[in-house]
C-alpha cells in the first residue's frame, strides 16, 4: 500500500469538503478548488478526516493513489493557508514593477520591458524592486507562473545575473584566466 496514499488528511475548521462520485470540491476562506479523482480511487470524509483509498491493486491505480492524496492535501492547504513562491532578481538595472495585483513589468536587460499577466487565482507581490512574490491557492499554478517568470532570464553561471528562486544557490564558474 502506498505510504503517502494511506496517510489521512486532517481538514481544518473553516474548510468544507464535499464529495460527489469521483469529484471533490474543497471550499475555504481563500477560495474554492475542484478535482476529479481517477477511476479506481475513492474518497471519504469522517469526523474532519479525509481518507483516500483504492478499489483494486492494479498497477496504474496503485500509481495514482499517492498522487491523488497529495493533490487533495495541497487543495486543503491552499484554500486554508495559500501558497507562495518568492523570486529574486540579480543584476544591475534588473527590476520588477507591479502594475496592479495581476500584472508585472520586468526590466531584465532586454531592449523592451517584459510584461507578465497573472492567470486567474494568482497575484503578484513586489515588496522591493528586486523581489517578486507569486501568491495563490493552487500550488501547481503558483509554481508554473514562478517558473515562467524565471525562464525569461535564467541566472547565468559567471556573474549570477538573472531571476532566481529565493534561496536558490547558483553554481558559479571561473571566468577567463588572466596571464
N, C-alpha and C positions, 0 to 999 in steps of 0.2 A: 504494500500500500504506500502511496505517496506520503512522505513525511510532511511536506508542505500542504498537500491536499486535505489531510485528515485533521490539521490544526483548526480549532474553532475560531470564528471571528466574533469578537465581542462588539455589539452595537451600542455606541454611547447614547446617552439620553439626548433627545432633540433630533435624533436621526430616525427616520421611518423607512423600513424596508418592506416592500410588497412584492410578492412572487406570484406570477400567473403563468402556469405552464413552464416553459423554458425561459421566460423573460423575467428579469429582475429590475426593479426601479428603486433607487435609493434617493431619498429626499432629506435634506439637511438645511442648516441655517445659511449655507453658502450657495445652495443651488440643488439641481436635480440631475442625476445621471442614470442612464439605462444601459442594459447589456442583455444580449441573448446568449444563453448557455448552449453549448453544442449538444448534439444528440448523445444520450447515454449519461449525462451529468444531471443530478438532481440536487435541489437546494431546499433547506427547511429552516425556519426560524422558530426557536423555542426559548422563552424566558430571556430575551435580549441576546441570545447567542445564535449566530448563523452557522450552519454546517453545510459543507459541500461534499457530496458522495457520488460514487459512480455505480451504474447499474450492472455493468459487465466487466470482465477482466481482459477485454480486447486491447491490443497494443495501442491503437490510436486513442481510445477512451482513456487509458491509463496516462498517456502523454498529455492529454488536455485537462486532467484532474487538477494538478497543482497549478497550472496556468489559470484556470477558471477561478480558483480560490484566491490567487494573487490579484487578479483583476478586480474581483469583488471587494477584497480588502482595500485596494487602492481607491475604489469608489467610495467606500465608507470613510476613509481618511480624508479624501478630497472634499466631500460635502461637509465634513465637520471642521477640519483644520485648513485645508487647501495645500497646494504645493508651490514651491518657489525654486527657481534656478537663478543663480547670480553669475553675471559675466563681468569681466574686467577688460578694459581697453588699454593697451600699452602702445605708446608711440607719440612722438612729437606731432602735435596738430590733430591727433586722432581724438574724436569726442562724439558723444551722443547727446541729442536734444530731444526732449519729449514734446510731441505735438498732440496734446491730449492724452488720455489714458490708453488709447488703442493705436497710436501712431508714433513712430520713432524715426528720427532723421540722424543718420550716421555720417560722419566725416572720417573716411578711412584711407586717405591718401590718393583717392581717385580724382579725376578731373570734375566729378559730379558728386553730389551727396547721394547716399543710398537711403531710400525710404522703405520702411518696413511697416506693413499694415497687419495688425494682430487679427487672427481669426476670432470667431465668437467664443466668449468664455475666457479669453486671455487678455491680461492687462500688462502694461509696462510701467516700471517704477525706475526713475532715474534720480537717485539721491545726489549724485555729483556727476560731472561731465564724463568721467572715466569709468563709471559703474552703471550696469543695467540689471534690473531685476525683472524676471519673467514670472508672472503670478497667475494661477488659475486653479480650477478644481479637478481638471483631467490631467493626470500625471503624464500620459503619453503625449498630449498636445503641448504641455509645458516644455517637455524635453525636446520635442520636434522643433518648436519655434526657437528655443535656445540654440539648437544645433544648426538651424538655418542661419541665424544671426552670426554664429561663429564661422560658418562657411564663407561668408563674404570676405573675410580677411583672416585666415588661419594664422596662428603665431609662427613666425619663421625662426629657424634654429640659430641664427647668427646673433641677432640683437634681441630677439623675443618680441618683436613688434607684431601687433595684431589683436584679435579678440580671443580671449581665453576664458575658460570657466574659472570661477573664484576658487583659489586653492590648487589649481592645476599647475603641475610642475613641468616646465618646458626644458627639455634636454638640449643644452647648448653645444654648438660645435665650435672648434677653434677656427679663427679667421685665417687670413693669409700669414704665412710665416715670413717675418722680415729678415733681411740679411744682417 
